[in-house]
């Protein structure tokens, strides 16, 4: 399901902040080497993340699900000098790809990769220590990722969850991933710790702001 026509998407991209040459190269490499390259978040989501980071003045970011590194590198571009990103990734191949691009970037020292199961990594991180969280990983664990991330987030911090519309599959869930995402949305919508709203950007972004 496409929520907007290709013409509209192209127009939006042409009238938005452009990706760096390195990010464009990373996108091309991902499409050439990955079986499911559409897992990359892309510039519409990337610019939305950058805008929120700049507006909130976030300094410490947690990412759950790095893939080939586009979103981590995109977010790193707008961090202040003392900003950092901690990003979780299970697949060694993706860690190697992302690392090769990070090492060519001026932001390489801002990004730390935690390789392995994200749920295990999240249990080891410090409570109330992050300003911003981006979740874009395996959908069946989304609710657990959210529950653990909200504890790691400082009051006033922001959590973004990608793919929360799942091409419309969440409206009448017929598979495990769709049901998991629908359950996650219901859980968040009833969580009195956050102010949340779901926007139809790309495949759906749930925005959660932790009450102070």
ZAPALO-85098 format. One record per residue: x, y, z of N, C-alpha, C in turn; residue in one letter. Coordinates in Angstrom, 1 decimal, always signed. Atoms other than C-alpha are relative to their C-alpha. Layout:
N
SITE   n_px   n_py   n_pz  ca_px  ca_py  ca_pz   c_px   c_py   c_pz resn
SITE      X      Y      Z      X      Y      Z      X      Y      Z    A
...
This chain:
212
SITE   n_px   n_py   n_pz  ca_px  ca_py  ca_pz   c_px   c_py   c_pz resn
SITE   +0.8   -1.2   +0.0   +0.0   +0.0   +0.0   +0.9   +1.2   +0.0    X
SITE   -0.7   -1.3   +0.0   +1.3   +3.5   -0.9   -1.0   +1.0   +0.4    X
SITE   +0.9   -1.0   -0.5   -0.2   +6.3   +1.0   +0.0   +1.3   -0.8    X
SITE   -0.1   -1.2   +0.9   +1.0   +9.0   -1.4   +0.6   -0.4   -1.3    X
SITE   -0.5   +0.3   +1.3   +1.7   +9.0   -5.1   +1.5   +0.2   -0.1    X
SITE   -1.5   -0.1   +0.3   +5.3   +8.7   -6.4   +0.3   +1.5   -0.3    X
SITE   -0.2   -1.4   +0.4   +5.0  +12.2   -7.8   +0.1   +0.9   +1.2    X
SITE   +0.0   -0.8   -1.2   +4.2  +13.7   -4.4   +1.3   -0.3   +0.8    X
SITE   -1.2   +0.3   -0.8   +7.1  +11.8   -2.7   +1.2   +0.6   -0.7    X
SITE   -1.1   -0.6   +0.7   +9.5  +13.0   -5.4   +0.0   +1.5   +0.3    X
SITE   +0.1   -1.5   -0.2   +8.3  +16.6   -5.0   +0.4   +0.3   +1.5    X
SITE   -0.4   -0.3   -1.4   +8.7  +16.4   -1.2   +1.5   -0.2   +0.2    X
SITE   -1.4   +0.2   -0.1  +12.2  +15.0   -1.6   +0.8   +1.1   -0.6    X
SITE   -0.7   -1.1   +0.8  +13.2  +17.7   -4.1   -0.1   +1.3   +0.8    X
SITE   +0.2   -1.3   -0.8  +12.0  +20.4   -1.6   +0.4   -0.3   +1.5    X
SITE   -0.4   +0.3   -1.4  +13.7  +18.9   +1.5   +1.6   +0.0   +0.0    X
SITE   -1.5   +0.1   -0.2  +17.3  +18.8   +2.9   +0.5   -1.3   -0.7    X
SITE   -0.5   +1.1   +0.8  +19.4  +16.6   +0.6   +0.9   -0.9   +0.9    X
SITE   -1.0   +0.9   -0.7  +21.3  +13.5   +1.8   +1.4   +0.4   -0.5    X
SITE   -1.4   -0.2   +0.4  +25.1  +13.8   +1.8   +0.4   -1.1   -1.0    X
SITE   -0.5   +0.9   +1.0  +27.1  +12.1   -0.9   +0.2   -1.4   +0.6    X
SITE   -0.3   +1.2   -0.7  +28.1   +9.4   +1.6   -1.3   -0.8   +0.2    X
SITE   +1.3   +0.7   -0.2  +24.5   +8.6   +2.5   -0.6   -0.5   -1.3    X
SITE   +0.5   +0.5   +1.3  +23.5   +8.4   -1.2   +0.8   -1.2   -0.4    X
SITE   -0.8   +1.1   +0.3  +26.4   +6.0   -1.7   -0.5   -1.2   +0.8    X
SITE   +0.5   +1.1   -0.9  +25.2   +3.9   +1.3   -1.3   -0.5   -0.5    X
SITE   +1.3   +0.4   +0.6  +21.7   +3.8   -0.2   +0.2   -0.9   -1.2    X
SITE   -0.3   +0.8   +1.2  +23.0   +2.6   -3.5   +0.6   -1.3   +0.3    X
SITE   -0.6   +1.2   -0.4  +25.2   +0.0   -1.9   -1.0   -1.0   +0.6    X
SITE   +1.0   +0.9   -0.7  +22.3   -1.3   +0.2   -0.9   -0.6   -1.1    X
SITE   +0.8   +0.5   +1.1  +20.2   -1.7   -3.0   +0.7   -1.0   -0.8    X
SITE   -0.8   +1.0   +0.8  +23.0   -3.6   -4.7   +0.3   -1.3   +0.7    X
SITE   -0.5   +1.1   -0.7  +23.8   -5.9   -1.9   -1.0   -0.7   +0.9    X
SITE   +1.0   +0.5   -1.0  +20.7   -6.5   +0.3   -1.2   -0.6   -0.7    X
SITE   +1.2   +0.6   +0.5  +17.8   -8.8   -0.4   -1.3   +0.8   +0.2    X
SITE   +1.2   -0.8   -0.3  +15.3   -6.4   +1.2   +0.5   +1.4   +0.3    X
SITE   -0.6   -1.4   -0.2  +16.9   -2.9   +0.6   -1.0   +1.0   +0.5    X
SITE   +1.0   -1.0   -0.5  +13.6   -1.2   +1.4   -0.1   +0.1   +1.5    X
SITE   -0.1   -0.1   -1.5  +14.4   -1.8   +5.1   +0.7   +1.3   +0.4    X
SITE   -0.7   -1.2   -0.3  +16.5   +1.3   +4.8   -1.0   +1.1   +0.2    X
SITE   +1.1   -0.9   -0.4  +14.6   +4.2   +6.4   -0.2   +1.1   -1.1    X
SITE   +0.2   -1.0   +1.1  +15.2   +6.7   +3.6   +0.0   +1.5   +0.5    X
SITE   -0.2   -1.4   -0.3  +15.4  +10.5   +3.4   -1.3   +0.6   +0.6    X
SITE   +1.2   -0.6   -0.6  +11.7  +11.2   +4.3   +0.0   -0.2   +1.5    X
SITE   -0.1   +0.4   -1.4  +12.1   +9.4   +7.6   +1.2   +0.7   +0.6    X
SITE   -1.2   -0.6   -0.5  +15.7  +10.6   +8.0   -0.1   +1.4   +0.3    X
SITE   +0.1   -1.4   -0.3  +14.9  +14.2   +7.7   -1.0   +0.3   +1.1    X
SITE   +0.9   -0.1   -1.1  +12.0  +13.8  +10.1   +0.7   -0.2   +1.3    X
SITE   -0.8   +0.3   -1.2  +14.4  +12.3  +12.6   +0.9   +1.2   +0.3    X
SITE   -0.9   -1.1   -0.2  +16.9  +15.1  +12.1   -0.7   +1.2   +0.5    X
SITE   +0.7   -1.1   -0.5  +14.3  +17.7  +12.6   -0.4   -0.1   +1.4    X
SITE   +0.4   +0.2   -1.4  +13.1  +16.3  +15.9   +1.2   +0.1   +0.9    X
SITE   -1.2   -0.1   -0.8  +16.7  +15.9  +17.1   +0.4   +1.5   +0.1    X
SITE   -0.4   -1.4   +0.0  +17.5  +19.5  +16.2   -1.0   +0.8   +0.9    X
SITE   +1.0   -0.7   -0.8  +14.2  +20.8  +17.8   +0.2   -0.3   +1.5    X
SITE   -0.1   +0.4   -1.4  +14.7  +18.8  +21.0   +1.4   +0.2   +0.6    X
SITE   -1.4   -0.1   -0.4  +18.4  +19.4  +21.2   +0.6   -1.2   +0.7    X
SITE   -0.4   +1.3   -0.6  +19.0  +15.7  +21.9   +1.5   -0.1   -0.2    X
SITE   -1.5   +0.3   +0.0  +22.6  +14.7  +22.7   +0.3   -1.4   +0.0    X
SITE   -0.3   +1.5   -0.1  +22.4  +11.0  +23.5   -1.2   -0.8   -0.6    X
SITE   +1.0   +0.7   +0.7  +20.5   +8.8  +21.1   +0.2   -1.5   +0.0    X
SITE   -0.1   +1.5   +0.0  +19.7   +5.1  +21.2   -0.8   -0.4   -1.3    X
SITE   +0.7   +0.6   +1.2  +18.8   +3.2  +18.0   -0.1   -1.5   +0.2    X
SITE   +0.2   +1.5   +0.0  +17.3   -0.3  +18.0   -0.3   -0.5   -1.4    X
SITE   +0.1   +0.4   +1.4  +17.9   -1.8  +14.6   +0.8   +0.9   -0.9    X
SITE   -0.9   -0.9   +0.8  +20.8   -0.3  +12.6   -0.1   -0.3   -1.5    X
SITE   +0.0   +0.4   +1.4  +20.5   -2.3   +9.3   +1.4   +0.4   -0.5    X
SITE   -1.3   -0.4   +0.6  +23.3   -0.9   +7.0   +0.5   +1.3   +0.5    X
SITE   -0.6   -1.2   -0.6  +23.7   +2.3   +9.0   -0.5   +1.3   -0.5    X
SITE   +0.5   -1.3   +0.5  +21.7   +4.9   +7.1   -0.5   +0.9   +1.1    X
SITE   +0.7   -0.8   -1.0  +19.6   +6.2  +10.0   +1.0   +0.5   +1.0    X
SITE   -1.0   -0.4   -1.0  +22.5   +6.2  +12.5   +0.9   +1.1   -0.6    X
SITE   -0.9   -1.0   +0.6  +24.7   +8.2  +10.1   -0.8   +1.3   -0.2    X
SITE   +0.9   -1.1   +0.3  +21.8  +10.5   +9.2   -0.2   +0.8   +1.3    X
SITE   +0.2   -0.7   -1.3  +21.1  +11.3  +12.9   +1.3   +0.6   +0.5    X
SITE   -1.3   -0.5   -0.5  +24.8  +11.7  +13.7   +0.3   +1.4   -0.6    X
SITE   -0.4   -1.3   +0.7  +25.0  +14.6  +11.2   -0.5   +1.2   +0.8    X
SITE   +0.5   -1.2   -0.7  +22.9  +16.9  +13.4   +0.2   +0.0   +1.5    X
SITE   -0.4   +0.0   -1.4  +24.3  +15.9  +16.8   +0.9   +1.2   +0.3    X
SITE   -1.0   -1.0   -0.4  +26.2  +18.6  +18.8   +1.3   -0.7   +0.2    X
SITE   -1.3   +0.6   -0.1  +29.9  +18.1  +19.4   +0.1   -1.1   +1.0    X
SITE   +0.0   +1.0   -1.1  +29.3  +16.2  +22.6   -1.1   -1.1   -0.1    X
SITE   +1.1   +1.0   +0.2  +26.5  +14.0  +21.1   +0.5   -1.3   -0.4    X
SITE   -0.4   +1.4   +0.3  +26.6  +10.2  +20.8   -1.2   -0.7   -0.5    X
SITE   +1.0   +1.0   +0.4  +24.6   +7.4  +19.2   +0.4   -1.4   +0.4    X
SITE   -0.2   +1.4   -0.3  +24.4   +3.9  +20.6   -1.0   -0.7   -0.9    X
SITE   +0.9   +0.7   +0.9  +23.0   +1.6  +17.9   +0.1   -1.5   +0.1    X
SITE   +0.0   +1.4   -0.2  +22.0   -2.0  +18.2   -0.3   -0.8   -1.3    X
SITE   +0.2   +0.8   +1.2  +22.3   -4.6  +15.4   +0.4   -1.4   +0.3    X
SITE   -0.2   +1.5   -0.2  +22.1   -8.4  +15.4   +0.9   -0.6   -1.0    X
SITE   -0.7   +0.7   +1.1  +23.5   -9.3  +12.0   +1.5   +0.6   -0.2    X
SITE   -1.4   -0.3   +0.1  +27.3   -9.3  +11.7   +0.3   +0.7   -1.4    X
SITE   -0.2   -0.6   +1.4  +27.1   -8.5   +7.9   -0.4   +1.5   +0.0    X
SITE   +0.4   -1.4   +0.0  +25.2   -5.3   +8.6   +0.9   +0.8   +0.8    X
SITE   -0.9   -0.7   -0.8  +27.6   -4.3  +11.3   +1.3   +0.3   -0.8    X
SITE   -1.2   -0.2   +0.9  +30.5   -4.7   +8.8   -0.3   +1.1   -1.0    X
SITE   +0.3   -1.0   +1.0  +28.7   -2.7   +6.2   -0.1   +1.4   +0.6    X
SITE   +0.2   -1.3   -0.6  +27.7   +0.1   +8.5   +1.4   +0.6   +0.5    X
SITE   -1.3   -0.5   -0.5  +31.2   +0.3  +10.1   +0.8   +0.5   -1.1    X
SITE   -0.8   -0.5   +1.1  +32.8   +0.7   +6.7   -0.4   +1.4   -0.5    X
SITE   +0.4   -1.3   +0.3  +30.7   +3.7   +6.0   +0.2   +1.0   +1.1    X
SITE   -0.2   -0.9   -1.2  +30.9   +5.2   +9.5   +1.5   +0.4   +0.0    X
SITE   -1.4   -0.3   -0.1  +34.7   +5.0   +9.3   +0.5   +1.0   -1.1    X
SITE   -0.3   -1.0   +1.0  +34.7   +7.2   +6.2   -0.7   +1.3   +0.3    X
SITE   +0.7   -1.2   -0.3  +32.6   +9.8   +7.9   +0.7   +0.8   +1.1    X
SITE   -0.6   -0.8   -1.0  +33.6  +12.7  +10.1   -0.8   -0.2   +1.3    X
SITE   +0.8   +0.2   -1.2  +31.0  +11.5  +12.6   +0.3   -1.4   +0.6    X
SITE   -0.3   +1.4   -0.4  +32.6   +8.0  +13.2   +0.1   -0.1   +1.5    X
SITE   -0.3   +0.1   -1.5  +33.6   +8.8  +16.8   -1.3   +0.3   +0.8    X
SITE   +1.3   -0.2   -0.7  +29.9   +9.7  +17.7   -0.8   -1.2   +0.0    X
SITE   +0.8   +1.1   +0.1  +28.6   +6.3  +16.8   +0.6   -1.3   +0.6    X
SITE   -0.5   +1.3   -0.7  +29.0   +3.1  +19.0   -1.0   -1.1   -0.3    X
SITE   +0.9   +1.1   +0.4  +27.6   -0.2  +17.7   +0.0   -1.0   +1.1    X
SITE   +0.1   +1.1   -0.9  +26.3   -2.8  +20.1   -0.5   -1.2   -0.8    X
SITE   +0.4   +1.2   +0.8  +26.3   -6.1  +18.2   -0.6   -1.1   +0.9    X
SITE   +0.7   +1.0   -0.8  +23.9   -8.8  +19.4   -1.5   +0.2   +0.1    X
SITE   +1.4   -0.1   -0.2  +20.4   -9.3  +20.6   -0.3   +1.3   +0.7    X
SITE   +0.4   -1.3   -0.5  +18.8   -5.9  +21.2   -0.6   +0.0   +1.4    X
SITE   +0.6   +0.1   -1.3  +16.8   -7.0  +24.2   +1.0   -0.2   +1.1    X
SITE   -1.1   +0.2   -1.0  +19.9   -8.1  +26.0   +0.8   +1.3   +0.2    X
SITE   -0.7   -1.2   +0.0  +21.7   -4.9  +25.1   -0.8   +1.1   +0.8    X
SITE   +0.8   -1.0   -0.7  +18.8   -2.7  +26.4   +0.0   -0.2   +1.5    X
SITE   +0.0   +0.3   -1.5  +18.9   -4.5  +29.8   +1.3   +0.5   +0.7    X
SITE   -1.3   -0.4   -0.5  +22.5   -3.4  +30.2   +0.2   +1.5   +0.1    X
SITE   -0.2   -1.4   +0.1  +22.0   +0.3  +29.5   -0.6   +0.8   +1.2    X
SITE   +0.3   -0.8   -1.2  +21.5   +3.1  +32.1   -1.4   +0.6   -0.1    X
SITE   +1.3   -0.6   -0.1  +18.0   +4.1  +33.1   +0.0   +1.5   -0.1    X
SITE   +0.2   -1.5   +0.1  +16.9   +7.7  +32.2   +1.3   +0.7   -0.5    X
SITE   -1.3   -0.5   +0.5  +20.1   +8.3  +30.2   +0.0   +0.5   -1.4    X
SITE   +0.1   -0.4   +1.4  +18.9   +8.9  +26.6   -1.0   +1.1   -0.2    X
SITE   +0.9   -1.1   +0.4  +17.2  +11.9  +25.0   -0.9   -0.4   -1.1    X
SITE   +0.7   +0.3   +1.2  +16.0  +10.2  +21.9   +0.2   -1.5   -0.4    X
SITE   -0.1   +1.4   +0.3  +15.3   +6.6  +20.8   -0.7   -0.2   -1.4    X
SITE   +0.6   +0.4   +1.3  +14.6   +5.3  +17.2   +0.0   -1.5   +0.0    X
SITE   +0.2   +1.4   +0.0  +13.2   +1.8  +17.0   -0.4   -0.4   -1.4    X
SITE   +0.3   +0.5   +1.3  +13.3   +0.0  +13.6   +0.6   -1.3   -0.2    X
SITE   -0.6   +1.4   -0.1  +14.0   -3.7  +14.2   -1.1   -1.0   -0.3    X
SITE   +1.0   +1.0   +0.3  +12.2   -7.0  +14.1   -1.3   +0.3   +0.8    X
SITE   +1.3   -0.5   -0.5   +8.5   -6.3  +14.6   -0.6   -0.8   +1.1    X
SITE   +0.6   +0.8   -1.1   +7.6   -9.2  +16.9   +0.5   +0.4   +1.4    X
SITE   -0.6   -0.5   -1.3   +9.8   -7.6  +19.6   -0.3   +1.4   +0.3    X
SITE   +0.1   -1.4   -0.1   +8.6   -4.1  +19.1   -0.5   +0.5   +1.4    X
SITE   +0.6   -0.4   -1.3   +6.5   -3.9  +22.3   +1.1   -0.1   +1.1    X
SITE   -1.0   +0.1   -1.0   +9.4   -5.2  +24.4   +1.1   +1.0   -0.2    X
SITE   -1.0   -1.0   +0.2  +11.8   -2.8  +22.8   -0.5   +1.4   +0.5    X
SITE   +0.6   -1.2   -0.5   +9.4   +0.0  +23.6   +0.0   +0.1   +1.5    X
SITE   +0.1   +0.1   -1.4   +8.9   -1.1  +27.2   +1.4   +0.2   +0.7    X
SITE   -1.4   -0.2   -0.5  +12.7   -1.2  +27.8   +0.5   +1.3   -0.3    X
SITE   -0.5   -1.4   +0.4  +13.4   +2.0  +25.9   -0.6   +1.1   +0.8    X
SITE   +0.6   -1.1   -0.7  +10.9   +4.1  +27.8   +0.6   +0.1   +1.4    X
SITE   -0.7   -0.1   -1.3  +12.8   +3.3  +31.0   +1.3   +0.6   -0.2    X
SITE   -1.4   -0.5   +0.3  +16.1   +4.3  +29.4   -0.1   +1.5   -0.4    X
SITE   +0.2   -1.3   +0.5  +14.6   +7.6  +28.2   -0.2   +1.0   +1.1    X
SITE   +0.2   -1.0   -1.0  +14.9  +10.8  +30.2   -1.4   +0.6   -0.1    X
SITE   +1.2   -0.7   +0.1  +11.7  +12.7  +31.0   +0.1   +1.2   -1.0    X
SITE   -0.1   -1.0   +1.1  +10.9  +15.0  +28.0   +0.6   -0.6   -1.2    X
SITE   -0.6   +0.6   +1.1  +12.7  +12.6  +25.7   -1.0   -0.6   -1.0    X
SITE   +0.9   +0.4   +1.1  +11.3  +11.2  +22.4   +0.4   -1.4   -0.4    X
SITE   -0.1   +1.3   +0.6  +10.8   +7.7  +21.1   -0.7   +0.0   -1.4    X
SITE   +0.6   +0.2   +1.3  +10.1   +7.1  +17.4   +0.1   -1.5   -0.4    X
SITE   +0.1   +1.4   +0.5   +8.9   +3.7  +16.1   -0.4   +0.0   -1.5    X
SITE   +0.2   +0.1   +1.4   +9.1   +3.0  +12.4   -0.9   -1.1   -0.4    X
SITE   +0.8   +1.1   +0.6   +6.8   +0.8  +10.2   -1.3   -0.2   +0.8    X
SITE   +1.2   +0.2   -0.8   +3.8   +1.3  +12.5   -1.3   -0.1   -0.7    X
SITE   +1.2   +0.2   +0.9   +1.3   +1.2   +9.6   +0.1   -1.3   -0.8    X
SITE   -0.2   +1.3   +0.6   +2.9   -1.9   +8.0   -0.8   -0.2   -1.3    X
SITE   +0.7   +0.0   +1.2   +1.5   -1.0   +4.6   -1.5   -0.2   +0.2    X
SITE   +1.4   +0.1   -0.3   -2.0   -0.9   +6.2   -0.4   -1.3   +0.7    X
SITE   +0.3   +1.3   -0.6   -1.7   -4.4   +7.6   -0.5   +0.0   +1.5    X
SITE   +0.4   -0.1   -1.4   -2.3   -3.2  +11.2   -1.5   +0.3   +0.1    X
SITE   +1.4   -0.3   -0.1   -5.9   -2.2  +10.4   -0.8   -1.3   +0.2    X
SITE   +0.7   +1.3   -0.2   -7.0   -5.8  +10.1   +1.1   -1.1   +0.0    X
SITE   -1.2   +0.8   +0.0   -4.0   -7.9  +11.2   -0.3   -1.5   -0.4    X
SITE   +0.2   +1.4   +0.4   -3.6  -11.3   +9.4   +1.3   -0.8   +0.1    X
SITE   -1.3   +0.7   -0.2   +0.0  -12.2  +10.2   +0.6   +0.5   +1.3    X
SITE   -0.6   -0.2   -1.3   +2.3  -12.2  +13.2   +0.6   +1.4   +0.1    X
SITE   -0.6   -1.3   -0.1   +4.1   -9.0  +12.4   -1.0   +1.1   +0.1    X
SITE   +1.0   -1.0   +0.0   +1.0   -7.0  +11.7   -0.7   +0.0   +1.4    X
SITE   +0.7   +0.1   -1.4   -0.6   -8.2  +15.0   +0.9   +0.6   +1.0    X
SITE   -0.9   -0.5   -1.0   +2.6   -7.4  +16.9   +0.1   +1.5   +0.0    X
SITE   +0.0   -1.5   +0.2   +2.6   -3.8  +15.5   -1.3   +0.6   +0.5    X
SITE   +1.3   -0.5   -0.5   -1.1   -3.4  +16.2   +0.0   +0.0   +1.5    X
SITE   +0.0   +0.1   -1.5   -0.6   -4.6  +19.8   +0.9   +1.1   +0.6    X
SITE   -1.0   -1.1   -0.5   +2.4   -2.2  +20.2   -0.7   +1.3   +0.0    X
SITE   +0.7   -1.3   +0.1   +0.3   +0.7  +19.0   -1.1   +0.2   +1.1    X
SITE   +1.0   +0.0   -1.0   -2.5   -0.2  +21.4   +0.6   +0.2   +1.4    X
SITE   -0.7   -0.1   -1.3   -0.1   -0.5  +24.3   +0.5   +1.4   +0.2    X
SITE   -0.5   -1.4   -0.1   +1.5   +2.9  +23.6   -1.1   +1.0   +0.2    X
SITE   +1.2   -0.9   +0.0   -1.9   +4.5  +23.1   -0.6   +0.1   +1.4    X
SITE   +0.5   +0.1   -1.4   -2.8   +3.4  +26.7   +1.1   +0.2   +1.0    X
SITE   -1.1   -0.2   -0.9   +0.6   +4.3  +28.2   -0.1   +1.4   +0.5    X
SITE   +0.1   -1.4   -0.5   +0.1   +7.3  +30.5   +1.3   +0.7   +0.3    X
SITE   -1.3   -0.6   -0.2   +3.8   +7.9  +30.6   +0.4   +0.9   -1.2    X
SITE   -0.4   -0.7   +1.2   +3.8   +9.4  +27.1   -1.2   +0.8   -0.6    X
SITE   +0.9   -0.6   +0.9   +2.1  +11.8  +24.8   +0.4   -0.5   -1.4    X
SITE   -0.4   +0.6   +1.2   +1.9  +10.0  +21.5   -0.9   +0.4   -1.2    X
SITE   +0.8   -0.1   +1.2   +0.7  +10.4  +17.9   +0.7   -0.7   -1.2    X
SITE   -0.5   +0.8   +1.2   +1.0   +8.3  +14.7   -0.2   +0.8   -1.2    X
SITE   +0.1   -0.8   +1.3   +1.8  +10.0  +11.4   +0.3   -0.9   -1.2    X
SITE   -0.2   +0.8   +1.2   +1.6   +8.5   +7.9   +1.1   +0.4   -0.8    X
SITE   -1.2   -0.3   +0.8   +5.1   +9.3   +6.9   +0.6   -1.3   -0.4    X
SITE   -0.5   +1.3   +0.5   +6.4   +6.5   +4.7   -0.9   -1.2   +0.5    X
SITE   +0.8   +1.2   -0.4   +5.2   +3.3   +6.5   -0.5   +0.2   +1.4    X
SITE   +0.6   -0.3   -1.3   +4.0   +5.1   +9.6   +1.0   +0.2   +1.1    X
SITE   -0.9   -0.3   -1.1   +6.0   +6.7  +12.4   -0.9   +0.4   +1.3    X
SITE   +0.7   -0.3   -1.2   +4.7   +6.6  +16.0   +1.0   +0.9   +0.8    X
SITE   -0.8   -1.0   -0.8   +6.0   +9.6  +18.0   -0.5   -0.1   +1.5    X
SITE   +0.3   +0.0   -1.4   +6.1   +9.3  +21.8   +0.9   +0.9   +0.8    X
SITE   -0.7   -1.0   -0.8   +7.1  +12.1  +24.1   -0.2   -0.3   +1.5    X
SITE   +0.1   +0.4   -1.4   +7.8  +11.0  +27.7   -0.3   +1.2   +0.9    X
SITE   +0.4   -1.1   -0.9   +6.1  +13.2  +30.3   +1.1   +0.4   +1.0    X
SITE   -1.0   -0.5   -0.9   +8.3  +15.3  +32.5   -0.6   +0.0   +1.4    X
